[in-house]
Amino acid sequence: QRINLLYRALSETNDAIVHLVGQDDLFRTVSRTAVELGGLTMAWVGLLDADSGEIKPVASSGPCDKWFTAMRTFNINGPRRTPVEIALGGDCIYVCNDLSNDPALKPIQHELIDAGLRSAISCPLHVDARIVGAMTFFAGDTDYFDDALRELVIEMASNVSFALANFAMERKRRIAEEKLRQSDEAHRLTSRAVEASANG
């Protein structure tokens, strides 16, 4: 049942990748479907600020406001006390099926228990081999993310990374087109000025 639920979320995400034209909408869809269709307790996407090391939440679903308030900030340059900090700090996939027994999470054990979070997976997102953020999913049961579920989440993260790379290429194309348009316009204005000067 868990596999079927998460597979539905993966299918919805893939459909969004095909039809959506912006990363914000994609992030919201990933978070929403993971909870509403995938059976997860909480899901959020964070983007990494490479200069400060801060991970900024950009989309979420589930009881995230309470979680974000309790955590205050996420940053890879300090103690890595949360799944997303561990995943992005080490550029690795973090999986834990009993969050109360991970020594790395000891500083936030009370917050995890209070939020009813028992298992987690956090997957980095990449664009051109550069880490840009992460998807983090939480479940309310221990031993939740078996091998099959892990593979589905990893596939989802890979597909989202692919979409982000396409969005980035599209932005570059639009910028190049705008620069070319401005250059052509400047050239036309210069030509007209030269003609007017020659005829004057």
C-alpha positions as CSV (number, residue, x, y, z in Angstrom):
1,Q,0.0,0.0,0.0
2,R,2.8,2.4,0.9
3,I,4.5,1.7,-2.5
4,N,1.2,2.3,-4.4
5,L,0.6,5.6,-2.6
6,L,4.1,6.9,-3.2
7,Y,4.0,5.7,-6.8
8,R,0.9,7.9,-7.3
9,A,2.9,10.9,-5.9
10,L,5.7,10.1,-8.3
11,S,3.4,9.9,-11.2
12,E,1.8,13.2,-10.3
13,T,5.3,14.8,-10.0
14,N,6.3,13.5,-13.4
15,D,3.1,14.9,-14.9
16,A,3.9,18.2,-13.3
17,I,7.4,18.2,-14.7
18,V,5.8,17.8,-18.2
19,H,3.2,20.5,-17.8
20,L,4.5,23.1,-15.4
21,V,6.8,25.9,-16.6
22,G,8.2,27.1,-13.2
23,Q,10.2,25.6,-10.4
24,D,8.0,27.1,-7.6
25,D,4.9,25.3,-8.9
26,L,6.9,22.1,-9.2
27,F,8.1,22.4,-5.6
28,R,4.6,23.0,-4.4
29,T,3.3,20.0,-6.3
30,V,6.1,17.7,-5.0
31,S,5.4,18.7,-1.4
32,R,1.6,18.5,-1.7
33,T,1.4,15.2,-3.5
34,A,3.9,13.5,-1.2
35,V,1.5,14.2,1.7
36,E,-1.9,14.1,0.0
37,L,-1.3,11.2,-2.3
38,G,1.9,9.6,-1.0
39,G,0.8,9.0,2.5
40,L,3.6,10.9,4.2
41,T,3.3,13.0,7.3
42,M,5.3,16.0,6.1
43,A,7.3,17.1,3.0
44,W,9.3,20.1,2.1
45,V,11.7,21.4,-0.4
46,G,14.6,23.7,0.5
47,L,17.0,25.6,-1.7
48,L,20.6,26.0,-0.7
49,D,22.3,29.4,-0.5
50,A,25.9,28.4,-1.5
51,D,27.4,31.6,0.0
52,S,25.8,31.4,3.5
53,G,25.1,27.7,3.7
54,E,21.5,28.4,4.6
55,I,18.7,26.1,3.4
56,K,15.6,28.1,2.7
57,P,12.2,26.4,2.7
58,V,10.4,27.2,-0.6
59,A,7.5,24.7,-0.5
60,S,6.0,22.4,2.1
61,S,3.0,20.3,3.1
62,G,1.9,18.9,6.4
63,P,2.6,20.4,9.9
64,C,5.7,22.3,8.6
65,D,5.0,25.7,10.2
66,K,5.5,24.2,13.7
67,W,8.6,22.3,12.5
68,F,10.2,25.4,10.9
69,T,9.4,27.5,14.0
70,A,11.1,24.9,16.2
71,M,14.1,24.6,14.0
72,R,14.4,28.3,13.3
73,T,17.0,27.9,10.5
74,F,18.8,25.2,8.6
75,N,22.4,25.6,7.7
76,I,25.2,23.3,6.5
77,N,27.9,25.4,8.0
78,G,27.0,24.6,11.6
79,P,26.2,21.5,13.6
80,R,24.3,19.2,11.2
81,R,21.4,18.3,13.4
82,T,18.6,17.7,10.9
83,P,18.1,15.3,8.0
84,V,18.3,18.0,5.4
85,E,21.6,19.4,6.9
86,I,23.1,16.0,6.9
87,A,22.0,15.3,3.3
88,L,23.2,18.6,1.8
89,G,26.3,18.9,4.0
90,G,27.5,15.6,2.8
91,D,25.9,15.6,-0.7
92,C,24.3,12.3,0.2
93,I,20.9,10.7,0.6
94,Y,19.9,10.6,4.3
95,V,17.6,7.8,5.3
96,C,16.6,6.9,8.9
97,N,13.8,4.6,9.9
98,D,14.0,5.4,13.6
99,L,14.8,9.1,14.1
100,S,14.7,8.7,17.9
101,N,17.8,6.4,17.7
102,D,20.0,8.5,15.4
103,P,22.7,10.1,17.6
104,A,23.2,12.9,15.0
105,L,19.6,14.0,15.7
106,K,19.9,14.1,19.4
107,P,19.7,17.9,19.7
108,I,16.3,17.8,18.1
109,Q,14.8,14.6,19.5
110,H,12.1,16.5,21.5
111,E,11.0,18.4,18.4
112,L,10.8,15.2,16.3
113,I,8.8,13.4,18.9
114,D,6.5,16.5,19.4
115,A,5.9,16.6,15.7
116,G,5.2,12.9,15.4
117,L,8.0,12.3,13.0
118,R,9.5,8.8,13.2
119,S,11.2,8.2,9.8
120,A,12.8,10.5,7.2
121,I,14.5,10.6,3.9
122,S,16.3,13.7,2.4
123,C,17.6,13.7,-1.1
124,P,19.8,16.5,-2.6
125,L,18.8,18.2,-5.8
126,H,21.4,18.9,-8.4
127,V,21.8,21.2,-11.5
128,D,24.9,20.5,-13.6
129,A,26.4,18.5,-10.7
130,R,25.9,21.5,-8.4
131,I,23.9,21.0,-5.2
132,V,20.9,23.4,-5.3
133,G,18.6,22.1,-2.6
134,A,16.9,19.0,-1.2
135,M,13.5,17.3,-0.9
136,T,12.8,16.0,2.6
137,F,10.0,13.6,3.5
138,F,8.9,12.5,6.9
139,A,6.7,9.6,8.0
140,G,4.8,9.1,11.2
141,D,5.8,5.4,11.6
142,T,9.2,3.8,12.2
143,D,10.7,1.4,9.6
144,Y,8.8,3.3,6.9
145,F,11.3,3.8,4.0
146,D,12.1,0.3,2.8
147,D,14.3,-0.3,-0.2
148,A,11.4,0.1,-2.7
149,L,10.2,3.4,-1.2
150,R,13.7,4.7,-1.1
151,E,14.1,4.0,-4.8
152,L,10.9,5.8,-5.6
153,V,11.9,8.9,-3.6
154,I,15.4,8.8,-5.2
155,E,13.8,8.6,-8.6
156,M,11.5,11.5,-7.8
157,A,14.5,13.6,-6.7
158,S,16.3,12.7,-9.9
159,N,13.3,13.7,-12.0
160,V,13.0,17.0,-10.2
161,S,16.7,17.7,-10.7
162,F,16.3,17.0,-14.4
163,A,13.4,19.5,-14.5
164,L,15.4,22.1,-12.6
165,A,18.2,21.7,-15.2
166,N,15.7,22.3,-18.0
167,F,14.3,25.4,-16.2
168,A,17.8,26.7,-15.9
169,M,18.5,26.2,-19.6
170,E,15.3,27.9,-20.5
171,R,16.2,30.9,-18.4
172,K,19.6,31.1,-20.1
173,R,17.9,30.9,-23.5
174,R,15.5,33.7,-22.7
175,I,18.3,35.9,-21.3
176,A,20.3,35.3,-24.5
177,E,17.3,36.1,-26.7
178,E,16.7,39.3,-24.8
179,K,20.4,40.4,-25.1
180,L,20.2,39.6,-28.8
181,R,17.0,41.7,-29.2
182,Q,18.6,44.6,-27.3
183,S,21.7,44.4,-29.4
184,D,19.7,44.4,-32.6
185,E,17.7,47.3,-31.4
186,A,20.8,49.3,-30.5
187,H,22.3,48.4,-33.9
188,R,19.1,49.7,-35.7
189,L,19.2,53.0,-33.7
190,T,22.9,53.5,-34.5
191,S,22.2,52.9,-38.2
192,R,19.4,55.4,-38.2
193,A,21.5,57.9,-36.5
194,V,24.3,57.4,-39.0
195,E,21.8,57.8,-41.9
196,A,20.3,60.9,-40.5
197,S,23.7,62.4,-40.0
198,A,24.8,61.6,-43.6
199,N,21.5,63.0,-45.0
200,G,21.7,66.1,-42.8
